[in-house]
Amino acid sequence: MELLEVIKSLSNETRLNILKWLKDPYAHFPEEELSEKTSEVGVCVSDIAKKAGMSVPTVSEYLKTMSAANVLIATRNGQWTYYKRNEQLIQDLAMHIKDRL
């Protein structure tokens, strides 16, 4: 884990909100925007952008930054990209902060 890259990828309120929303997508996104595969693949970029009240290109850049730091896992399905949390990295980050910082 590149600690600095992970922290930088979370360094804005919208990115932190996205991480929170993806923790429990069923509580934060309308049911019609989710599918039976949501727990496997995550939430579509356009649905995240709508929830954030931001443009798809802006949210896509946020998600790519978080994905590059391995905070999120991206899954392509045709023309759509879905994102979910990398729970293992988030647990590792929490332990790193607890034990070393």
Contact map, one row per residue, 1 for C-alpha under 8 A:
11100100000000000000000000000000000000000000000000000000000000000000000000000000000000001000000000000
11111100000000000000000000000000000000000000000000000000000000000000100000000000000000000000000000000
11111110000000000000000000000000000000000000000000000000000000000000000000000000000000000000100000000
01111111000000000000000000000000000000000000000000000000000000000000000000000000000000000000000000000
01111111100000000000000000000000000000000000000000000000000000000000100000000000000000000000000000000
11111111110000000000000000000000000000000000000000000000000000000100111000000000000000000000000000000
00111111111000000000000000000000000000000000000000000000000000000000000000000000000000000000000000000
00011111111000000000000000000000000000000000000000000000000000000000000000000000000000000000000000000
00001111111100100000000000000000000000000000000000000000000001001100101000000000000000000000000000000
00000111111110110000000000000000000000000000000000000000000000000100000000000000000000000000000000000
00000011111110110000000000000000000000000000000000000000000000000000000000000000000000000000000000000
00000000111111110000000000000000000000000000000000000000000000000000000000000000000000000000000000000
00000000011111111000000000000000000000000000000000000000000000000000000000000000000000000000000000000
00000000000111111100000000000000000000000000000000010000000000000000000000000000000000000000000000000
00000000111111111110000000000000000000000000000000000000000001100100000000000000000000000000000000000
00000000011111111111000000000000000000000000000000000000000000000000000000000000000000000000000000000
00000000000011111111100000000000000000000000000000000000000000000000000000000000000000000000000000000
00000000000001111111110000000000000000000000000100010000000000000000000000000000000000000000000000000
00000000000000111111111000000000000000000000000000000000000000000000000000000000000010000000000000000
00000000000000011111111100000000000000000000000000000000000000000000000000000000000000000000000000000
00000000000000001111111110111000000000000000000000000000000000000000000000000000000000000000000000000
00000000000000000111111110010000000000000110000000000000000000000000000000000000000110000000000000000
00000000000000000011111110000000000000000000000000000000000000000000000000000000000010000000000000000
00000000000000000001111111110000000000000000000000000000000000000000000000000000000000000000000000000
00000000000000000000111111111000000001000110000000000000000000000000000000000000000000000000000000000
00000000000000000000000111111110010000000000000000000000000000000000000000000000000000000000000000000
00000000000000000000100111111000000000000000000000000000000000000000000000000000000000000000000000000
00000000000000000000110111111100000000000000000000000000000000000000000000000000000000000000000000000
00000000000000000000100011111110110000000000001000100000000000000000000000000000000000000000000000000
00000000000000000000000001011111110000000000000000000000000000000000000000000000000000000000000000000
00000000000000000000000001001111111000000000000000000000000000000000000000000000000000000000000000000
00000000000000000000000000000111111000000000000000000000000000000000000000000000000000000000000000000
00000000000000000000000000001111111000000000001000000000000000000000000000000000000000000000000000000
00000000000000000000000001001111111111000010000000000000000000000000000000000000000000000000000000000
00000000000000000000000000000011111111000000000000000000000000000000000000000000000000000000000000000
00000000000000000000000000000000011111100000000000000000000000000000000000000000000000000000000000000
00000000000000000000000000000000011111111100000000000000000000000000000000000000000000000000000000000
00000000000000000000000010000000011111111110000000000000000000000000000000000000000000000000000000000
00000000000000000000000000000000000111111100000000000000000000000000000000000000000100000000000000000
00000000000000000000000000000000000011111100000000000000000000000000000000000000000000000000000000000
00000000000000000000000000000000000011111110000000000000000000000000000001100000011100000000000000000
00000000000000000000010010000000000011111111000000000000000000000000000000100000011110000000000000000
00000000000000000000010010000000010001001111101100000000000000000000000000000000011100000000000000000
00000000000000000000000000000000000000000111111100000000000000000000000000000001111000000000000000000
00000000000000000000000000000000000000000011111110000001001100000000000000000001111000000000000000000
00000000000000000000000000000000000000000001111111000001000000000000000000000000000000000000000000000
00000000000000000000000000001000100000000011111111100000000000000000000000000000000000000000000000000
00000000000000000100000000000000000000000011111111110000001000000000000000000000000000000000000000000
00000000000000000000000000000000000000000000111111111111001000000000000000000000000000000000000000000
00000000000000000000000000000000000000000000011111111111000000000000000000000000000000000000000000000
00000000000000000000000000001000000000000000001111111100000000000000000000000000000000000000000000000
00000000000001000100000000000000000000000000000111111100000000000000000000000000000000000000000000000
00000000000000000000000000000000000000000000000011111110000000000000000000000000000000000000000000000
00000000000000000000000000000000000000000000000011111111011000000000000000000000000000000000000000000
00000000000000000000000000000000000000000000000011001111111000000000000000000000000000000000000000000
00000000000000000000000000000000000000000000110011000111111100000000000000000000000000000000000000000
00000000000000000000000000000000000000000000000000000011111110000000000000000000000000000000000000000
00000000000000000000000000000000000000000000000000000111111111000000000000000000000000000000000000000
00000000000000000000000000000000000000000000100110000111111111100000000000000000000000000000000000000
00000000000000000000000000000000000000000000100000000001111111110000000000000000000000000000000000000
00000000000000000000000000000000000000000000000000000000111111111000000000000000000000000000000000000
00000000100000100000000000000000000000000000000000000000011111111100000000000000000000000000000000000
00000000000000100000000000000000000000000000000000000000001111111110000100000000001000000000000000000
00000000000000000000000000000000000000000000000000000000000111111111000000000000000000000000000000000
00000000100000000000000000000000000000000000000000000000000011111111100000000000000000000000000000000
00000100110000100000000000000000000000000000000000000000000001111111111100000000000000000000000000000
00000000000000000000000000000000000000000000000000000000000000111111111111000000000000000000000000000
00000000000000000000000000000000000000000000000000000000000000011111111100000000000000000000000000000
01001100100000000000000000000000000000000000000000000000000000001111111100000000000000000000000000000
00000100000000000000000000000000000000000000000000000000000000000111111110000000000001001000000000000
00000100100000000000000000000000000000000000000000000000000000000111111110000000000011101100000000000
00000000000000000000000000000000000000000000000000000000000000100111111111000000001111000000000000000
00000000000000000000000000000000000000000000000000000000000000000010011111100000001111000000000000000
00000000000000000000000000000000000000001000000000000000000000000010000111110000111100000000000000000
00000000000000000000000000000000000000001100000000000000000000000000000011111000111000000000000000000
00000000000000000000000000000000000000000000000000000000000000000000000001111111110000000000000000000
00000000000000000000000000000000000000000000000000000000000000000000000000111111110000000000000000000
00000000000000000000000000000000000000000000000000000000000000000000000000011111100000000000000000000
00000000000000000000000000000000000000000000000000000000000000000000000000011111100000000000000000000
00000000000000000000000000000000000000000001100000000000000000000000000000011111110000000000000000000
00000000000000000000000000000000000000000001100000000000000000000000000001111111111000000000000000000
00000000000000000000000000000000000000001111100000000000000000000000000001111001111100000000000000000
00000000000000000000000000000000000000001111100000000000000000100000000111100000111110000000000000000
00000000000000000000010000000000000000101110000000000000000000000000000111000000011111000000000000000
00000000000000000010011000000000000000000100000000000000000000000000001110000000001111100100000000000
00000000000000000000000000000000000000000000000000000000000000000000011110000000000111111100000000000
00000000000000000000000000000000000000000000000000000000000000000000001000000000000011111110000000000
00000000000000000000000000000000000000000000000000000000000000000000000000000000000001111111000000000
10000000000000000000000000000000000000000000000000000000000000000000011000000000000001111111100000000
00000000000000000000000000000000000000000000000000000000000000000000001000000000000011111111110000000
00000000000000000000000000000000000000000000000000000000000000000000000000000000000000111111111000000
00000000000000000000000000000000000000000000000000000000000000000000000000000000000000011111111100000
00100000000000000000000000000000000000000000000000000000000000000000000000000000000000001111111110000
00000000000000000000000000000000000000000000000000000000000000000000000000000000000000000111111111000
00000000000000000000000000000000000000000000000000000000000000000000000000000000000000000011111111100
00000000000000000000000000000000000000000000000000000000000000000000000000000000000000000001111111111
00000000000000000000000000000000000000000000000000000000000000000000000000000000000000000000111111111
00000000000000000000000000000000000000000000000000000000000000000000000000000000000000000000011111111
00000000000000000000000000000000000000000000000000000000000000000000000000000000000000000000001111111
00000000000000000000000000000000000000000000000000000000000000000000000000000000000000000000000111111
00000000000000000000000000000000000000000000000000000000000000000000000000000000000000000000000111111
